[in-house]
Amino acid sequence: MECIEAILTRRSCRKFKSQEVESEKIKTMLECAIFSPSPANKQPWDFIVATNPDYNHLLKEASDEAKKKLVERSGWKWMPKFKIDFITEAPVLIVVIGDPTRNGAEQFLDVPSQGYQQACSAAIQNMLLAAHSQGLSTLWLSLFEKSDVRRIFNISQDKDPIAIICVGYPDVIGDAPPRKGLETKVTYLD
Ligand SMILES: Cc1cc2nc3c(=O)[nH]c(=O)nc-3n(C[C@H](O)[C@H](O)[C@H](O)COP(=O)(O)O)c2cc1C
């Protein structure tokens, strides 16, 4: 699949088939992840690939708790009806773990930004696109307390569980949520 086509046609998937995912395809996703840019090439990421459904169930429990908080705190009317069963259905979970000590030049500036988070996000996007170009679908999940994910996946306190990527073959893929036009987002300075 051509790169721009992959970018424009990738969709978040919230309904996966139970079909097993080939480990070679997951490996390709991970190889694409580690070729992402990172500040000073610090490569501030680690990955856990979980295929034992016990992890899906534990994560679903944690996300249900997080969802309750969101319902209470956000006021988002659609939230109570938002189903998160895809967490139990996804055949593969990839936990993306950032290392907050591995930043680049930006850490020494007056207002330091957290380069490790930006690099992990780049790695995630590369994985999503690599999955899509191999016929897989993904969901970038952030609906969890980091403490729960540390407990479930045995991640130490000094590491930052950035996101969990649900991976599988798509059963249903929704339409692209609308985007605001470039004219509202871009300023050209000639
Ligand atoms: C940082 C981040 C966190 C996200 N967390 C969640 C999540 O917890 N649950 C979920 O269903 N989707 C999550 N998403 C997916 C977005 O809802 C989705 O990307 C957005 O609605 C646009 O749809 P598309 O991915 O199909 O283009 C997340 C996306 C990003 C970038």
The ligand as an SDF file (V2000), in Angstrom:
LIG
                    3D

 31 33  0  0  0  0  0  0  0  0999 V2000
   -3.5190    9.8510   22.1500 C   0  0  0  0  0  0  0  0  0  0  0  0
   -4.7380    9.1180   21.6570 C   0  0  0  0  0  0  0  0  0  0  0  0
   -5.5190    8.4410   22.5590 C   0  0  0  0  0  0  0  0  0  0  0  0
   -6.6530    7.7320   22.1390 C   0  0  0  0  0  0  0  0  0  0  0  0
   -7.3670    7.0080   23.0600 N   0  0  0  0  0  0  0  0  0  0  0  0
   -8.4420    6.3170   22.6500 C   0  0  0  0  0  0  0  0  0  0  0  0
   -9.1610    5.5140   23.5840 C   0  0  0  0  0  0  0  0  0  0  0  0
   -8.8010    5.4130   24.7600 O   0  0  0  0  0  0  0  0  0  0  0  0
  -10.2510    4.8510   23.1650 N   0  0  0  0  0  0  0  0  0  0  0  0
  -10.6740    4.9100   21.8500 C   0  0  0  0  0  0  0  0  0  0  0  0
  -11.6880    4.2810   21.5110 O   0  0  0  0  0  0  0  0  0  0  0  0
   -9.9990    5.6540   20.9290 N   0  0  0  0  0  0  0  0  0  0  0  0
   -8.8940    6.3330   21.3060 C   0  0  0  0  0  0  0  0  0  0  0  0
   -8.1760    7.0450   20.3780 N   0  0  0  0  0  0  0  0  0  0  0  0
   -8.5940    7.0200   18.9450 C   0  0  0  0  0  0  0  0  0  0  0  0
   -9.3120    8.2940   18.5210 C   0  0  0  0  0  0  0  0  0  0  0  0
  -10.6070    8.3260   19.0720 O   0  0  0  0  0  0  0  0  0  0  0  0
   -9.3740    8.3380   16.9890 C   0  0  0  0  0  0  0  0  0  0  0  0
   -8.0650    8.3150   16.4700 O   0  0  0  0  0  0  0  0  0  0  0  0
  -10.0800    9.5820   16.4660 C   0  0  0  0  0  0  0  0  0  0  0  0
  -11.4280    9.5880   16.8260 O   0  0  0  0  0  0  0  0  0  0  0  0
  -10.0070    9.6920   14.9370 C   0  0  0  0  0  0  0  0  0  0  0  0
  -10.4970    8.5110   14.3050 O   0  0  0  0  0  0  0  0  0  0  0  0
   -9.5780    7.6570   13.3080 P   0  0  0  0  0  0  0  0  0  0  0  0
   -8.4320    7.0890   14.1170 O   0  0  0  0  0  0  0  0  0  0  0  0
  -10.4640    6.5630   12.7750 O   0  0  0  0  0  0  0  0  0  0  0  0
   -9.0720    8.5570   12.2370 O   0  0  0  0  0  0  0  0  0  0  0  0
   -7.0260    7.7370   20.7540 C   0  0  0  0  0  0  0  0  0  0  0  0
   -6.2140    8.4300   19.8420 C   0  0  0  0  0  0  0  0  0  0  0  0
   -5.0790    9.0940   20.2830 C   0  0  0  0  0  0  0  0  0  0  0  0
   -4.1960    9.7760   19.2720 C   0  0  0  0  0  0  0  0  0  0  0  0
  1  2  1  0
  2  3  1  0
  2 30  2  0
  3  4  2  0
  4  5  1  0
  4 28  1  0
  5  6  2  0
  6  7  1  0
  6 13  1  0
  7  8  2  0
  7  9  1  0
  9 10  1  0
 10 11  2  0
 10 12  1  0
 12 13  2  0
 13 14  1  0
 14 15  1  0
 14 28  1  0
 15 16  1  0
 16 17  1  0
 16 18  1  0
 18 19  1  0
 18 20  1  0
 20 21  1  0
 20 22  1  0
 22 23  1  0
 23 24  1  0
 24 25  2  0
 24 26  1  0
 24 27  1  0
 28 29  2  0
 29 30  1  0
 30 31  1  0
M  END
$$$$
